[in-house]
Amino acid sequence: MSQVLDTPPQSRPVPREDLAALAARHGLSVSGARPSLPEYVSQLWARRHFISAFATAKLTAQYSQAKLGQIWQVMTPLLNAAVYYFIFGVLLETKKGVADFIPFLVTGVFVWTFTQSSIMAGTRAISGNIGLVRALHFPRAALPISFCLQQLQQLLFSMAALVIILLCVGVPPAPSWILAVPALVLQFVFNAGVSMILARLGAKTPDIAQLMPFVLRTWMYISGVMWSIDNLVSKHNGMPPWVADLLRANPAAVYIDLMRFALIDTFHASQLPPHVWAWATGWALLAGVGGFIYFWKAEETYGRG
């Protein structure tokens, strides 16, 4: 004969609805739950000093083991520009028809490096800092944003060298240099948005970090970093108009052209794509807002599994 035992009241399963009511009554919340979007933005703003300090610390430590130290922040992009000048400017003769090719090239390399480094750092923002993510509670978007801020700080060091180069080759200071500020702000928003998209993808699939160098290298070659898009289009009259439009609307090319227009007096407005500021703003909003929301939606999954 089977014996039926009554389950004591204290050991009976509590319905999920009762647990939720009990938690709400005592002001409890799920640990690690995703906050609302406005609350998430507020948490990020409250940690703005941490984001800035973290970016500065990473930048300072980047070349701490090198004898030349922080000089490499300027030397690295300059050496890259020298290599590109020899290969593309001298051997492939892309400098033909481009006024002030050295400032043209150096500006392109510096601005592109900002985007490239931000995206690569963002790809590993979560997967490469998993210990920090699991140990501390903070908005995870602080990591890709801080890495983009680190790359912006490094770009500002490089810009000081670029100004010296401009003056040495005879490019005078001009009021248009002020336009470099809004161009950099828009590019930073764009970079941060793309970095957050890649940070979420990289957190789930770390192999993305191995693929990105090939994607970025291809993107660089079609962005007019080492050559003029206008010259290419004019030399290939049979190029379909939509291909030329895509090359000009490429976000990396848009931000590079804006910076060239701001800093180089021989780079005229006629060389900019139509509605260039609208393109720059649109790319920044699309990537920045879209990337932020996309990253936020997976906030509670980072560091788990």
N, C-alpha and C positions, 0 to 999 in steps of 0.2 A: 504494500500500500504506500502510495506516495504521500509525502508529508508536505503540506503547504505552509510556508512560513510567511508571515506578514512582514513586509519591509518597514522598518522603523521610519517614522515621519522625517527624521533628520537626514536619512540616507536616500530618500527618494529623489529622482532627477528633478531638477527645477526647470520648468519651461523657459525657453530662450527669452520669451517676452517678459517673464518675471525678472530674469537676470538684468535685462536692459533697463527695466523700470527701477530695479534696486540700484544699479550703477548711476542712473540719472538722479535718483533721490539723494545720493551721497556725493554727487559731483565728481564721479569717476569717469575716466575715458579710456579707450583702448590704447595700450602702449604702442607707439610707432604708427598710429593711424594717420592717414593723410589729412592735413588741415584743409580748410576751405582756401580758395585761391586768394581772396583778400587777406586772410590771416597769414598765409604763406608769404605773401609780399611783405607784410608787416614784420614777420620774423626775420626775413632777409635784411630788411632795413635796420632792424635792431642790432644785427650782427655786421653792419657795414665796416666797423673798425677791425673786426676779426678778418674780414675778407681782404681789406687793404694791408693789414699787418702780415697776413699769411702770404700774399702775393709778393710783398717786399722781402720777406724772409726767404722765399723760394728763389727769388732773383739774386739775392746776396749769396746764397749757398751754391748757386749754379756753377760758378767758376772758382769756388773757394779752394779747390785743390790745385789750380793752375798758378804758375809763378807770376804770370802777368795779371791774374785776378780779373777784375771787372773790365779791364781793357778789352777783353775778348768780346764783350757785349757790342763793341763797335767794330772790332777787327773781323769777326765772323761774317757779318753781312758785306763788309768791304771786300774781303777775300772772295766771297761768292760772286760779287759784282765784277771783280777782276777776271775771274775764270770765265764768266759769261761774256765779258767784253772780248776776250781773246778768241773764244770759240765762235760766238755769234757775230760780234762786230768786225773782227779781223778775218777769220777763216771763212765764215758764211756771208760776210759783207752786208749784214742787216743794217749797218749804220748809214748806208747810202740813202740819201734823201731824208735823213732825220737830222734836224738842226739840234745842236747841243746834245749829241748822242750820249755823252758821259753822264750828265745830269738826268737825261731821259732814262738811261739804263739803271742808274743807281736808285732813282726814285722808284722805278718799277720793282727792283729787287727788294728794297726795304719794305714797301707797302705789301708786296706779295708775301714776304717772310712773316709779316705780322699775322696775316690770315692763315698761312700754312702752319706756323708754330702754335697758334691758338687752337686750331682744329685738332692737331696731333695731341696736344696736351689735354684737350677736352675729351678725346677718345679714351684716354686712360685715367680720367679724373676720378671715376668711381672704382674701377677694377684695380687701379694702381694704388689706391689709398683705402683698401678694404678694411684694414685695421682701424683706421681713424673713423670710418663710417660705422663700424660695429661698436666702437668704444664710446663714442660721444653722440649725444642727440642734438642735432642742428639741421637746418634746411640744407639738403644735399646740393641744391643748386649753387650754394656758396662755393663749392669746389670748382666747377667749370668756369664760373664767373671770375674767381680769383686767379685762375690760370690765364684767362684772357687779359685780366688786369696786369698780370706779370709781363705778358708779351707786349702790352701797350707801354709799360714802363721801359722795357728794353728798346722798343721802337723810338721812344723819345730820346734815349741816348744816341741812337743811330741818326736821328734827325739833326742832332747837333753836328755830327760829322757831315751830313748832307749839306747843311747850311755853309760849312767851310768849303766844301767842294763847289757849290754854286758860286760863291764869291771868288774862288780861285780861277774858275773858268770864265769869269766876267759876267755872270748873271746878277744884276743888281737887285737889292731888296725892293719890294713893291707892295702896295696895299693889298694886292691879291693874295699875299701870303696868309692873311687872316682867314681866308677860305679853307686853309688846311685844317682849322679847328673843327668846323662842322663836318667836314669830310671824315676826319678821324673819329668823331663821335658816332656818326652813322656806321662807319666800318666796324667800330667796336661792338655796337649793338648787333650787327649782322654776324660777326665772328662769335659772339657769346651765344646767339641763338643756334647757330650750326653746331657749336661745341656742346651745347646741352642735348641736342638731338643725338650726336655721336656718343655722348657720355651715357645716355640711356641704352643705346644699342650696344656699346662696348661693355656695359655692366652685365648684360645678358649673354653676349657673344664676344669674349675677349679677342677672338681671332680677327675682329674688325680692325684692330690696331695694326695687324700685319698687312692688311689689304690697303689701308689708307695711303701709305707712301706712293703706291702706284697710281691711285686715283688722283692724288694731289699733284703728282708729276705731270700727268696728262692734263689736268686743269691748268697748270702753270703754262704749258706749251701753247694752249689756245687762248691765253689771257693777255697776250701782247706785252709780256714782261720784258722780253729781249728784242722785240721787233714792233713795228708800227702796224696796227690793224688797218689804218687808212692806206698805207703803202701796199699791203697785201691785197686789199680789195681792188685798188686801182690797177695792180699788175695782172689780176685775174678778172678780166672783164666778163668772162663767161660764168663767173660764180653766181649761183642762184641768189636772188635778193634776200631770201629768208635766212640763208647761211650767214651773209654779212650782218643782217640784223641780230642774229643770235650771238655772233662774236662781239658786237658792240654792246648788247644788253647783258652779257655775261657779268655777274656782280663783281667778280675780281677785277675785270677790265674797267668797269665803271668807277670803282674806287681808285684804281691806279690812274686813270685819266683825269679824275678830279684833282688828285694830288699834283699831277704834272701841270695841269692848268693853273693851279694855285701858285706853284713855285717857279715854273720855268716861263720866262716871258716870251719865248719863241714857240711855245705850245699854245695855239690860238683856240678861241671858242669854236671855230669852224671844224676843229678836229674832234670835238666832243660829240657823242651821240645825241640825237634830239631828246629833249626833256630829261637831261642827264640827272638833274637834282631830284626829279620825280622818280626816276629809276632807283637812285641811291636811297631815297627815303622809303620807297616801296619794298626794296629788298631788305632793308633794315627792319621794317615793321613785320614783314612776312616771316623772316627768319627769327627775329627777336621775340615777338609775341608768340608765334606758332611754336618755336623751339622751347620757350619757357613753359607753355601749357603742356606740351608733349612730355617734357621732363617731369613736371609736377604730377601728372597723372600716374606715374609709376613711383612716386616718392616712397611709399610704404614697402616697396619690394627691394630697395637697394640694401645690400649687405646681408640678404637672406639667401638661404640655399647653399 
